[in-house]
Amino acid sequence: MKKYFIFLLITGFFTFSAFSQSADILLNGTVSAENNQIKNVLNPTDSGDAVNLDYLNERLDFYQNQIDNLQSLLDNLQLQLQNVVDQDGNTYSYLIYGDQSWTVENAQMITYRDGTPIPQLSDQQEWADTTTGAWCYFDNDPSKGILYNWYAVAGIHDNDPNTPNKELAPEGWHVASYSEWEELQSFLIDAGYNFDDSTEGNKLAKAMASTTGWLEGGSSSSEGSVLEIGDPGYDQITNNSSGFDAYPTGGRRYNNSNFFNRGIESGFWSSTESTEQEGKSWQFHFYIDGVYTSMLEWYKNMGWAVRFVKD
């Protein structure tokens, strides 16, 4: 049905174009086709050119392939927003990417799953020194969202090694691991979400970035940089084709507890500890002026945003 509809549209277009040029169709100098035949009319360039059936079929096949590709993307990436509610009553939208369900809003809870409060640490020294779970507002400003240290992600609520860890995520969910972040990136690349529509290499930052919040003229380098196509900061209204909506929340440092890179960097904890660097865990992030996303190792008392994956 789709193919027949496109055929009618294309046939109508060329018919209209031909008659708009002249009231008559001349063949061999005569007004009527009579016994003449149109043969081998290929690759039309002017609005009055005619085409043959082979050309029409070729174009129909091309458009049908485009329709099939779009349908396949919709099948793989189910863009029906659904919701989950956490232990504090906060509601999060989530999307399904292949075999994974991801929240597409940052965590906002201030208790563990069992209701145990997570300490809020505004003081710089307390944040730098703690080895148990904590949260803070960026700049200690409630309007700027919540950051967590990794100890909160792991549910480490006291310094007794014999005490079982608690759960941060809502029931039926968990903080994404290193491998789950990698799986998400692989899925999006294979589904054509690189900014240049390629399926090789990682160029996902723009597709995962929010459409607002990126600092005009911002740079991840102290020397500055020129934004280019594919960077989240370049024409940011065209970001977020994946629906992941990663806002540039910035982070909080582990040593001096300063807040940094809001509007420049989007970063999220994973649940996975580093096996090579003591005191560090893995984090997913990207910058305003880079086309790629990546995993980095950071100290556990850094402050980053958190997203959840369904069990």
N, C-alpha and C positions, 0 to 999 in steps of 0.2 A: 504494500500500500504506500509506504514511504517513497519507494523507488518510482512508482507510477505518478505520485504527486509531484516529485521533483522533475520527472519527464515533462509533465504538463507545463510546469513553470518555465523550464528551459525552452520548450517548443514555443510557448507563447511569447517569450522574450525575443527570440530570433525572428519570429513572424512579425511582431510589432516593429522591431528595428528595421526590417526590410521595407515594410510599407511606409514607414516614417520618412525614408529617404526619397521614395518616388511612388507615384500612384501605380506605375506599371513595372512589371518584371520583364526585362529584355533578355531574350535568348537568341544569339546569332542575329541580333539586330531587329528581331521581330517582337511584337508585343505579346503574343501568345506562345506558350510552350509547344503547342501542336505535337509534332512527332519527335521533338528534341528531348534529350535526357541530361540531367545534371549528374556528372560523374567526378569522383575524386576531389570533392571540395573539402579540404581538411584545414585544420588550424586557422579558423577565422581570426582576422585582425581588425576589420572594420565593422561598424554596427550593422551595415547592410549585407554582410557576407552570409551565405547559406552554409549549412553543414550537412554531412551525411549521417546515416544511422550509426556507423561505427564510431564516429566522433561522439555522438550523443551517448551511446552505451558506455564509452570510456569515461565520460564525465559523470554519468550516473553511478558507475562503479566507484569512482573517486569519492563522491559525496556520500554514498552508502557506507564506504569504509570509515569516513569521518564520523558518521552517525554511530556506527558500531563501536568505534573507539571511545566516543563520549559515553555511550551506554555502559561499556566495560568499566570506565572510571567510576561511574555512578554505582555500579554493582560492587566494586571493590571498596570504595570509600562511601559508606552509608551516612549521608549528611542529615539524618534525622536526629536533631538534638534531643537527648534524653537527660534525665536529672538523677543525682544522688544527693542525699542529705547526710551531713556529718553529725557527730555526737553533740555539737554545740548548736545544731539547728541551721547551719549554713547550707545553702543549696548550690550545687555545682552542675553545670552542663557537661555532658561528655559526648564524644564522638567515637565511632567504630572505624579503626584503620586495619583492614585485613582481619587478622585473628585477635587484635587487641582493642580494648576499650580504654580511652584516655580521658581524664578530666581536662577541659580546655579553659579552666579558670584556676588561679593559684589558691593554694590552701589558706584557710583563714581561722582554723580552730585554735583554741588556746588551752585545750585539755587533751589528754590521751583518750583512747577509745573507752576506757573504763571510768572516765570522768575525773581522773587525777589531774589537777591543774599543772600546766607547764609554766615555770617561772618566766615572767617578763623581766628582762635585764636591759635597762636603759643606760646604766653607768658603764663607762668605757672600761674601767679596770675589771669590774665584775665580769663583763662579757669576755674579755681576753683571758681571764684566769679560769673560767668554769670548765669542767669536764663532764657536765651533765646537761640534759636537755634544757634549751632556753629559746625564747623568741623575742623579737623586738619589731617595732615599726621602723621603716626607713626614716632616718632623720628624727626618730622618735615622734613622728607625725602620723596620726591614725589615718589620714587621707592618702598616705603613700604606700599602704599595703604592708603585709607581714613577711619577715624573713626569719628563718630558723637556722640554728646551728645543726651540725650533723648528729650530735648526740640526741636531739629531739627526734630526728628522722629514725634513729636506731632504737628509740624508746628507752634510753639510758637515763633513769630518773634519780638514781643515787649512786654513790661510789662503792657500794657493796657488790663485789663480783658475783656473789651467790644469789643476788636478787634478780629474778627474771625480768627481762626487758618488757616494756609495754608496747602497745601499738599506737601509732599516730593516725593512720588512715581510718576512714569509716569502715564499718563491718562490710566484708566482701571485697575490700580494696586493699592495696598496699602501695608503698612508695616504689617507684620504678627502679629496677636494677640497671646496671651497666648494659647487660645484654638486651634488656627490653628497650632501652634508648637506641641501641644499635639496630634492633629489629624495626623500630619505628622509622628510623632514617632510611633503611634499606627498602622498606615498603614504599615510602614516598618517592624515592628515586626511581624505583621500578615503575611506579604509577605515573611518572612524567611530571613530577612537581619541581624539578630543577627549574630555575627561572628561564632557562633557554630551551625548555622542553626536552632536553636530552635525558638519557637513562644511564649515563656513565658519569662517574665522579660525583662529588657532593657539592651542590649549589643550591641548598635548600633554605638558606637563611631567610630569604624574602618570602617564600611560601609559608614559613612558620611564624614570621614576625607579625605583631599587631599593626594595625593601620594608623595608630596614633602613638604619641609619646616619645618618638625618636627626636633627639635634640637637633634642631636646625644648625648646621655647621659643626656638629659634633664629630669627634674622632677618637679612635682607640689609641692613637699615638700622640705623644706630647708635641710632636712636630706638625701635627695636623695631617689631613689627607683629603683627596678629592673624591667625592662620592661618585660611583659609577652604576650603570644599569646592573641590577642584580643585588646591590647592597640594600639592606633594610631601610637605610636613611634616604635612599634615592626614590623620589616619588612614592612616599610611604602609603598613600591611599591605595596603591596597587598591591600592597602586601597581603599576606594571610589567605592565599588561595587554598591552603590545606584546612583552614578553619582552626588551627592549633592556637592562634591568638596569643603568642608569647610577647608579653609587654616588657619593655626595657626597665625592669625594676632596680637594676644595679645590685650592689651587695654591701656587706659589712666586713671589714678586715679583721684578721685573726690577732694581729699584734697590737695595733693602736686603737682598734675598734672603730675607726673612722668609716663613715658611709661614703660610697664611691660609685661612679659610672651610671647613675640613674640617667636614663635617656640615651645611653650609649651601649649598654650591655644587658643581655637577657641571660640569666643563669638559673639552673635548677639542680638541686641535689639528686644523686642516685643513692640507692641503699647499699652500694658496693664499696667496701673498703679497698684501699690500695694494698697490694701484696708486695710492693717494692719500696714504698716510702712510708715509714712509720708516722702515725699521727695524721695521715691524709686519707681522703676518700674521693670518689669520682663524682664529677659534676659535668652536666651538659650545658653548653653555652654557645652564643654567637654575638658578634659585634655589629654596630651600626654600619661599618665600612668594610664588611667582608661578605662574600657570597656563600661561604660554607658554614656548617655547624660542626662542633667537635666535642670530644670528651677530654676533660682535664682533671688532674689531681690537685686538690686543695686541702689546706689544713681544716680539721674538723670543727674548729670554732670560728670559721668563716660564717657569714650569714648569707643564705640564698633562698630563693623561692622554692616551692615544692609542688609537684603534680602527682596524681595517683593513676594506677592501672588496675583494672578489675581483675580479681582472682580468677 
